[in-house]
Amino acid sequence: MDIQASHALLKICLKAATIWIFSMLLAIPEAVFSDLRPFYDRGTNKTFISCTPYPLTNELHPKIQSMASFLIFYIIPLSVISVYYYFIAKNLIRSAYNLPVEGTIQVRKQMESRKRLAKTVLVFVCIFAFCWLPNHIIYLYRSYHYSEVDTSVLHFITSLCARILAFINSCINPFALYLLSKSFRKQFNHQLSCYKARLLIRSQSTGRSTTPMTSFKSTNHQSMITFSFINGNHNCHEENVQYALN
């Protein structure tokens, strides 16, 4: 590895470490202030224990924390990736249109590939916005009604679905890429088929044993005995050994 490549790798590692450290710092407030609080429901005359990510000392603190979380974890990241992805898609589409019109089939395929890549980038932005918005809306709703506990089934199902969507965002990109990118889908299917083929060959090789088969041949002058062995290799073949019986 040359000096330039190692320097670029070091910069990438430093940026990744900085992002992780910054993310852990942003998670400190909830780790410190989260607590179990009792809430009284007048409608059912019951007391519920709920986990709150903010202290219930005053009405202003939950609102400030929820709005800050909404801005830092949703609005700002969505704005940043939207702007950068917009420029990426714009450059891809512009470069596609700048290709010669009287081009070959390969040039036209390249144009279509760049347009699909631009659409893929747009889909990733929409996935992030769709997956995280419900979770932040419910977080804001709870912070503005922090003294009450919504025990309805609708609120429970909505909260559960919102949390699941937020977790899905961390693993849905490969599936979206599989559906949108032909080259990714082709390479994935190729690797999967190779893995299945290796498993099939391994199972066949372990399950196959060497089986002797004996046959007799008789001639006028001498008798011949033939032993056929089936070898347990990947490509099965027979080996014949003949002995003359005097």
Contacts in CASP RR format, 6 or more apart in sequence:
PFRMAT RR
TARGET T0000
AUTHOR 0000-0000-0000
METHOD contacts of the structure
MODEL  1
MDIQASHALLKICLKAATIWIFSMLLAIPEAVFSDLRPFYDRGTNKTFIS
CTPYPLTNELHPKIQSMASFLIFYIIPLSVISVYYYFIAKNLIRSAYNLP
VEGTIQVRKQMESRKRLAKTVLVFVCIFAFCWLPNHIIYLYRSYHYSEVD
TSVLHFITSLCARILAFINSCINPFALYLLSKSFRKQFNHQLSCYKARLL
IRSQSTGRSTTPMTSFKSTNHQSMITFSFINGNHNCHEENVQYALN
1 9 0 8 1.000
26 72 0 8 1.000
26 73 0 8 1.000
29 54 0 8 1.000
29 65 0 8 1.000
30 53 0 8 1.000
30 54 0 8 1.000
33 53 0 8 1.000
33 54 0 8 1.000
33 55 0 8 1.000
33 65 0 8 1.000
34 51 0 8 1.000
34 52 0 8 1.000
34 53 0 8 1.000
34 54 0 8 1.000
35 51 0 8 1.000
35 52 0 8 1.000
35 55 0 8 1.000
36 49 0 8 1.000
36 50 0 8 1.000
36 51 0 8 1.000
36 52 0 8 1.000
37 49 0 8 1.000
37 50 0 8 1.000
37 51 0 8 1.000
37 52 0 8 1.000
37 56 0 8 1.000
38 47 0 8 1.000
38 48 0 8 1.000
38 49 0 8 1.000
38 50 0 8 1.000
39 47 0 8 1.000
39 48 0 8 1.000
39 49 0 8 1.000
39 50 0 8 1.000
39 147 0 8 1.000
39 148 0 8 1.000
39 149 0 8 1.000
40 46 0 8 1.000
40 47 0 8 1.000
40 48 0 8 1.000
41 47 0 8 1.000
41 48 0 8 1.000
41 149 0 8 1.000
41 151 0 8 1.000
44 151 0 8 1.000
48 149 0 8 1.000
48 151 0 8 1.000
50 149 0 8 1.000
52 62 0 8 1.000
52 146 0 8 1.000
53 65 0 8 1.000
54 61 0 8 1.000
54 62 0 8 1.000
54 65 0 8 1.000
54 66 0 8 1.000
54 143 0 8 1.000
54 146 0 8 1.000
55 61 0 8 1.000
56 62 0 8 1.000
56 146 0 8 1.000
56 147 0 8 1.000
59 146 0 8 1.000
62 142 0 8 1.000
62 143 0 8 1.000
62 144 0 8 1.000
62 146 0 8 1.000
63 143 0 8 1.000
63 144 0 8 1.000
65 143 0 8 1.000
66 139 0 8 1.000
66 140 0 8 1.000
66 142 0 8 1.000
66 143 0 8 1.000
66 144 0 8 1.000
67 140 0 8 1.000
67 143 0 8 1.000
69 136 0 8 1.000
69 139 0 8 1.000
70 136 0 8 1.000
70 139 0 8 1.000
70 140 0 8 1.000
73 132 0 8 1.000
73 136 0 8 1.000
74 132 0 8 1.000
74 133 0 8 1.000
74 136 0 8 1.000
77 128 0 8 1.000
78 125 0 8 1.000
78 128 0 8 1.000
78 129 0 8 1.000
81 124 0 8 1.000
81 125 0 8 1.000
81 128 0 8 1.000
82 125 0 8 1.000
85 121 0 8 1.000
85 122 0 8 1.000
85 124 0 8 1.000
85 125 0 8 1.000
88 118 0 8 1.000
88 121 0 8 1.000
89 118 0 8 1.000
89 119 0 8 1.000
89 121 0 8 1.000
89 122 0 8 1.000
92 114 0 8 1.000
92 115 0 8 1.000
92 117 0 8 1.000
92 118 0 8 1.000
92 121 0 8 1.000
93 114 0 8 1.000
93 115 0 8 1.000
93 118 0 8 1.000
95 114 0 8 1.000
96 110 0 8 1.000
96 111 0 8 1.000
96 114 0 8 1.000
96 115 0 8 1.000
97 111 0 8 1.000
99 107 0 8 1.000
99 110 0 8 1.000
99 111 0 8 1.000
100 107 0 8 1.000
113 183 0 8 1.000
116 180 0 8 1.000
116 181 0 8 1.000
116 182 0 8 1.000
117 181 0 8 1.000
119 180 0 8 1.000
120 176 0 8 1.000
120 177 0 8 1.000
120 180 0 8 1.000
120 181 0 8 1.000
123 176 0 8 1.000
123 180 0 8 1.000
124 173 0 8 1.000
124 176 0 8 1.000
127 169 0 8 1.000
127 172 0 8 1.000
127 173 0 8 1.000
127 176 0 8 1.000
128 169 0 8 1.000
130 165 0 8 1.000
131 165 0 8 1.000
131 166 0 8 1.000
131 168 0 8 1.000
131 169 0 8 1.000
131 172 0 8 1.000
132 165 0 8 1.000
132 166 0 8 1.000
132 169 0 8 1.000
134 158 0 8 1.000
134 161 0 8 1.000
134 162 0 8 1.000
134 165 0 8 1.000
134 166 0 8 1.000
135 162 0 8 1.000
135 163 0 8 1.000
135 165 0 8 1.000
135 166 0 8 1.000
137 162 0 8 1.000
138 158 0 8 1.000
138 159 0 8 1.000
138 162 0 8 1.000
177 184 0 8 1.000
178 184 0 8 1.000
178 185 0 8 1.000
178 188 0 8 1.000
179 185 0 8 1.000
201 234 0 8 1.000
204 234 0 8 1.000
205 232 0 8 1.000
205 233 0 8 1.000
205 234 0 8 1.000
208 232 0 8 1.000
208 236 0 8 1.000
209 232 0 8 1.000
210 229 0 8 1.000
210 230 0 8 1.000
210 231 0 8 1.000
210 232 0 8 1.000
211 229 0 8 1.000
211 230 0 8 1.000
212 227 0 8 1.000
212 228 0 8 1.000
212 229 0 8 1.000
213 227 0 8 1.000
213 228 0 8 1.000
213 229 0 8 1.000
213 230 0 8 1.000
214 225 0 8 1.000
214 226 0 8 1.000
214 227 0 8 1.000
214 228 0 8 1.000
215 225 0 8 1.000
215 226 0 8 1.000
215 228 0 8 1.000
216 223 0 8 1.000
216 224 0 8 1.000
216 225 0 8 1.000
216 226 0 8 1.000
217 223 0 8 1.000
217 224 0 8 1.000
217 225 0 8 1.000
217 226 0 8 1.000
218 224 0 8 1.000
222 244 0 8 1.000
222 245 0 8 1.000
222 246 0 8 1.000
223 244 0 8 1.000
223 245 0 8 1.000
224 242 0 8 1.000
224 243 0 8 1.000
224 244 0 8 1.000
224 245 0 8 1.000
225 242 0 8 1.000
225 243 0 8 1.000
225 245 0 8 1.000
226 240 0 8 1.000
226 241 0 8 1.000
226 242 0 8 1.000
227 240 0 8 1.000
227 241 0 8 1.000
227 243 0 8 1.000
228 238 0 8 1.000
228 239 0 8 1.000
228 240 0 8 1.000
229 238 0 8 1.000
229 239 0 8 1.000
229 241 0 8 1.000
230 236 0 8 1.000
230 238 0 8 1.000
231 237 0 8 1.000
231 238 0 8 1.000
231 239 0 8 1.000
END
